[in-house]
Amino acid sequence: MAIQSLKTEILIVGAGPAGLAAGIYSARAGKATVILEGRSLSRLGISYTIENYPGFPSIRSVDLLAKFRAQAEQFGARFVSGDAIAFGLDADPKYVTTKDAMIEARAVILATGKPLPKERLIPGEDRLIGQGVSYCATCDGPLFRSADVAAVGHSFEAVEEVLELDQMGCRVVWIPQKDRSALEGLGLERIEAKDLPVRWGAKVREITGDERVETIVVEKDGAVEEIPVAAVFVFREVPSGLLLGKAGLALDHGQCVKVDRFQRTSLPGVFAAGDVTCGGLQVVTAAGEGSMAALQALMHLRK
């Protein structure tokens, strides 16, 4: 599948309160604005009652989020679906890549939400991102044709990506980290029809390798197996903090993006707002940071 190429003036990564507030400001200023909406829900997307957002004594979180989005759309912001899997933030123009598109922009506002906790990562995963650890079969699978690779994950997406890797000519072993009975309804019969190797119920303990991925270590019922592979494709929420660090942004010890009081990051033309900065962690502060980031992005475009 061909990667779509998009160009815009301001790209906002994330569609929570920070990203949508930024989109309202930048689109209202007449700038071409793309909001990249990932599959992970904003915290507002999980329905609960908010009683401390100014002007709304009591409002459902999903209703407030819908109002933010409608206002951004009203001013002309364009929404694109997809998770960011690669960042080129020190380039000119800057770019962000998803599985389906490469989006170029003169300024980027990062509003990806709270970073994925490091303890949820597989040991070795962070160290070997881009060196055999990947989150996109479509993007990186062709690099490993005729090679042994592992796929980790137990979602419908994981099933699709395992089949995609097999179709590309990779010799793929699937490690769902679940028993088969827990994954009924995900199209497992297509995996079984191809007789692809599956390690049902095994847990991934480590990804090893000096400079590149060399093995994946799995354990089941106390028995440990080390499987030689050239790549590991991990299918779950993408650890945006780690990817942003590898893109050259300064992060703190909690993988939060470092910003100044104007939401400027360590890279010119790149701004960050909301929970990705681990600031106030409130809807109202996220919206305020998003609007400040947009104002600074507009100033950057005028330079």
C-alpha positions as CSV (number, residue, x, y, z in Angstrom):
1,M,0.0,0.0,0.0
2,A,1.4,3.4,-1.0
3,I,2.1,6.0,1.6
4,Q,0.0,9.1,1.2
5,S,2.0,12.4,1.2
6,L,0.3,15.4,2.9
7,K,1.5,19.0,3.3
8,T,0.3,21.6,5.7
9,E,1.5,24.7,7.6
10,I,0.8,23.5,11.1
11,L,0.6,19.8,12.1
12,I,-0.9,19.0,15.5
13,V,-0.2,15.5,16.8
14,G,-3.0,14.5,19.1
15,A,-6.7,15.3,19.4
16,G,-7.3,15.8,23.1
17,P,-8.0,19.2,24.7
18,A,-4.5,20.5,24.1
19,G,-4.4,19.5,20.4
20,L,-7.9,20.6,19.7
21,A,-7.4,24.0,21.4
22,A,-4.2,24.4,19.3
23,G,-6.3,23.5,16.2
24,I,-8.9,26.1,17.0
25,Y,-6.3,28.9,17.3
26,S,-4.2,27.9,14.3
27,A,-7.2,27.2,12.0
28,R,-9.0,30.4,13.1
29,A,-5.8,32.3,12.1
30,G,-6.3,31.1,8.6
31,K,-3.4,28.6,8.6
32,A,-3.7,25.2,7.0
33,T,-4.0,22.9,10.0
34,V,-3.9,19.1,10.2
35,I,-4.7,17.4,13.4
36,L,-3.3,13.8,13.6
37,E,-5.8,11.8,15.6
38,G,-4.3,8.6,17.1
39,R,-6.3,5.5,18.0
40,S,-5.7,5.9,21.7
41,L,-8.5,7.8,23.4
42,S,-7.9,11.1,25.0
43,R,-8.8,10.9,28.7
44,L,-11.8,13.0,27.8
45,G,-12.9,10.2,25.6
46,I,-13.6,8.0,28.7
47,S,-16.9,9.3,29.8
48,Y,-17.0,11.0,33.2
49,T,-18.4,14.2,34.7
50,I,-16.2,17.4,34.8
51,E,-17.2,20.0,37.3
52,N,-14.1,22.3,37.2
53,Y,-13.9,23.5,33.6
54,P,-14.7,27.2,33.5
55,G,-18.1,28.0,32.0
56,F,-19.5,24.5,32.5
57,P,-20.5,23.8,36.1
58,S,-21.1,20.2,35.1
59,I,-20.5,18.5,31.7
60,R,-19.7,15.0,30.5
61,S,-16.1,14.7,29.3
62,V,-17.1,13.3,25.9
63,D,-19.5,16.2,25.3
64,L,-16.8,18.7,26.1
65,L,-14.4,16.9,23.8
66,A,-17.0,17.0,21.0
67,K,-17.4,20.7,21.4
68,F,-13.7,21.2,21.1
69,R,-13.6,19.1,18.0
70,A,-16.6,20.8,16.3
71,Q,-15.1,24.2,16.9
72,A,-11.8,23.2,15.4
73,E,-13.6,21.7,12.3
74,Q,-15.7,24.9,12.1
75,F,-12.6,26.9,11.5
76,G,-11.3,24.5,8.9
77,A,-8.9,22.1,10.8
78,R,-8.5,18.9,8.9
79,F,-8.4,15.6,10.8
80,V,-6.3,12.6,9.8
81,S,-6.4,9.3,11.5
82,G,-3.3,7.4,12.5
83,D,-0.6,6.8,15.1
84,A,2.7,8.7,14.7
85,I,5.4,6.1,14.3
86,A,8.3,8.3,13.2
87,F,9.3,11.9,13.6
88,G,11.6,14.1,11.5
89,L,11.5,17.2,13.7
90,D,14.9,18.8,13.0
91,A,14.2,18.7,9.2
92,D,12.9,21.5,7.0
93,P,10.0,21.0,6.4
94,K,9.4,18.8,9.5
95,Y,7.5,15.6,9.0
96,V,5.6,12.9,10.9
97,T,5.0,9.5,9.6
98,T,2.0,7.1,10.2
99,K,1.4,3.7,8.6
100,D,-0.5,5.3,5.8
101,A,0.9,8.8,5.4
102,M,3.9,11.2,5.7
103,I,2.7,14.6,6.8
104,E,5.0,17.6,6.2
105,A,4.6,20.8,8.1
106,R,6.4,24.1,8.8
107,A,5.6,23.8,12.5
108,V,4.6,20.9,14.7
109,I,2.6,20.9,17.9
110,L,2.9,17.7,20.0
111,A,-0.1,17.0,22.1
112,T,0.1,13.2,22.3
113,G,-1.0,12.8,25.9
114,K,0.7,11.2,28.8
115,P,3.8,9.2,27.9
116,L,3.5,5.4,28.0
117,P,4.9,4.2,31.4
118,K,8.3,2.7,30.9
119,E,7.5,-0.3,33.0
120,R,5.0,-1.4,30.3
121,L,7.8,-1.7,27.8
122,I,9.6,-5.0,27.0
123,P,13.1,-4.9,28.4
124,G,15.4,-4.0,25.5
125,E,12.6,-2.4,23.5
126,D,13.5,1.2,24.1
127,R,17.2,0.6,23.4
128,L,16.6,-1.1,20.1
129,I,13.8,1.1,18.6
130,G,14.8,1.7,15.0
131,Q,17.4,-1.1,15.2
132,G,15.0,-4.0,14.6
133,V,12.2,-2.9,17.0
134,S,9.3,-1.6,15.0
135,Y,5.6,-0.7,15.4
136,C,4.6,-0.9,11.8
137,A,4.7,-4.0,9.6
138,T,3.7,-2.1,6.5
139,C,6.6,0.4,6.9
140,D,9.4,-1.8,8.0
141,G,8.4,-5.3,7.0
142,P,10.0,-5.0,3.5
143,L,13.4,-4.5,5.2
144,F,13.2,-8.0,6.6
145,R,12.0,-10.1,3.6
146,S,13.3,-13.7,4.0
147,A,14.4,-13.0,7.6
148,D,13.1,-14.4,10.9
149,V,11.0,-11.9,12.7
150,A,8.7,-11.9,15.8
151,A,5.3,-10.2,16.2
152,V,4.1,-9.4,19.7
153,G,0.5,-8.4,20.5
154,H,-3.0,-9.8,20.9
155,S,-5.3,-7.4,19.0
156,F,-7.1,-7.6,15.7
157,E,-4.4,-5.3,14.4
158,A,-1.8,-7.8,15.5
159,V,-3.5,-10.6,13.5
160,E,-3.6,-8.4,10.4
161,E,0.0,-7.4,10.8
162,V,1.2,-11.0,11.2
163,L,-0.5,-11.9,7.9
164,E,1.0,-8.8,6.3
165,L,4.5,-9.8,7.4
166,D,4.0,-13.3,6.1
167,Q,2.7,-11.9,2.7
168,M,5.9,-9.8,2.5
169,G,8.0,-12.8,2.7
170,C,9.1,-12.5,6.4
171,R,9.4,-15.8,8.4
172,V,7.2,-14.6,11.3
173,V,6.5,-16.2,14.6
174,W,3.6,-14.7,16.5
175,I,3.7,-14.3,20.3
176,P,0.2,-13.1,21.3
177,Q,1.0,-13.3,25.1
178,K,-2.5,-14.8,25.5
179,D,-4.0,-18.2,25.2
180,R,-6.0,-19.0,22.1
181,S,-9.3,-19.1,24.0
182,A,-8.9,-15.4,24.9
183,L,-8.6,-14.4,21.2
184,E,-11.7,-15.9,19.6
185,G,-13.3,-13.7,17.0
186,L,-10.0,-12.1,15.8
187,G,-9.7,-14.1,12.6
188,L,-7.3,-16.7,14.0
189,E,-8.4,-19.2,11.4
190,R,-6.5,-17.2,8.8
191,I,-3.3,-17.6,10.8
192,E,-3.9,-21.3,11.3
193,A,-4.7,-21.8,7.6
194,K,-1.2,-20.6,6.8
195,D,0.3,-22.8,9.5
196,L,2.2,-19.9,11.0
197,P,4.1,-20.6,14.2
198,V,2.4,-19.2,17.3
199,R,3.7,-19.3,20.9
200,W,0.3,-19.5,22.7
201,G,0.4,-18.3,26.3
202,A,4.1,-17.4,26.2
203,K,5.3,-14.2,27.8
204,V,8.0,-12.0,26.2
205,R,10.7,-11.4,28.8
206,E,13.3,-9.5,26.8
207,I,14.5,-8.3,23.4
208,T,18.3,-8.8,23.1
209,G,21.1,-7.6,20.8
210,D,24.1,-5.4,21.0
211,E,23.6,-2.9,18.1
212,R,20.6,-4.6,16.5
213,V,17.9,-7.0,17.5
214,E,19.3,-10.5,17.7
215,T,16.9,-12.6,19.8
216,I,13.6,-12.4,21.7
217,V,13.3,-14.3,25.0
218,V,10.0,-15.9,25.9
219,E,8.8,-17.9,28.9
220,K,6.0,-20.3,29.3
221,D,5.2,-22.5,32.3
222,G,8.7,-21.7,33.7
223,A,10.5,-22.8,30.5
224,V,12.6,-20.0,28.8
225,E,13.1,-20.0,25.1
226,E,15.5,-17.7,23.2
227,I,14.3,-17.2,19.6
228,P,16.8,-15.8,17.1
229,V,15.1,-13.0,15.1
230,A,16.2,-10.0,13.0
231,A,13.3,-7.8,14.1
232,V,10.5,-7.6,16.6
233,F,7.2,-5.9,15.6
234,V,5.3,-4.8,18.7
235,F,1.6,-4.1,18.3
236,R,0.1,-2.0,21.1
237,E,0.1,1.7,22.0
238,V,3.2,3.3,20.5
239,P,5.6,4.8,23.2
240,S,5.6,8.3,21.9
241,G,8.0,9.6,24.6
242,L,10.7,7.3,23.4
243,L,10.1,8.1,19.7
244,L,10.2,11.8,20.5
245,G,13.5,11.4,22.4
246,K,15.0,9.6,19.4
247,A,13.8,12.5,17.2
248,G,16.1,14.8,19.1
249,L,13.7,16.4,21.6
250,A,14.9,17.0,25.2
251,L,12.9,14.8,27.7
252,D,13.0,14.6,31.4
253,H,13.4,11.4,33.5
254,G,9.8,10.6,33.0
255,Q,9.9,10.8,29.2
256,C,8.0,14.0,29.3
257,V,8.8,16.6,26.7
258,K,10.7,19.6,28.2
259,V,9.2,23.0,27.3
260,D,9.6,26.6,28.4
261,R,6.8,28.8,29.5
262,F,5.8,29.4,25.9
263,Q,5.5,25.7,25.1
264,R,8.7,25.7,23.0
265,T,10.7,22.5,22.9
266,S,14.4,22.1,22.4
267,L,13.9,22.1,18.6
268,P,12.9,25.3,16.7
269,G,9.4,25.2,15.3
270,V,8.4,22.3,17.5
271,F,6.0,23.0,20.4
272,A,4.4,20.7,23.0
273,A,1.3,21.0,25.1
274,G,-0.9,19.0,27.5
275,D,-0.1,15.8,29.3
276,V,2.9,15.0,27.1
277,T,4.7,17.8,29.0
278,C,3.5,16.3,32.4
279,G,2.5,19.8,33.4
280,G,-0.9,20.5,35.2
281,L,-2.5,17.3,33.9
282,Q,-5.9,19.1,33.9
283,V,-8.3,19.8,31.0
284,V,-8.1,23.5,31.5
285,T,-4.3,23.6,31.7
286,A,-4.0,21.4,28.6
287,A,-6.3,23.7,26.6
288,G,-4.3,26.8,27.8
289,E,-1.0,25.2,26.8
290,G,-2.5,24.2,23.4
291,S,-3.6,27.7,22.7
292,M,-0.1,29.1,23.7
293,A,1.6,26.5,21.5
294,A,-0.5,27.6,18.6
295,L,0.2,31.2,19.1
296,Q,3.9,30.5,19.2
297,A,3.6,28.3,16.1
298,L,1.9,31.2,14.3
299,M,4.8,33.5,15.3
300,H,7.3,30.9,14.0
301,L,5.6,30.9,10.6
302,R,5.9,34.7,10.4
303,K,9.7,34.5,10.7
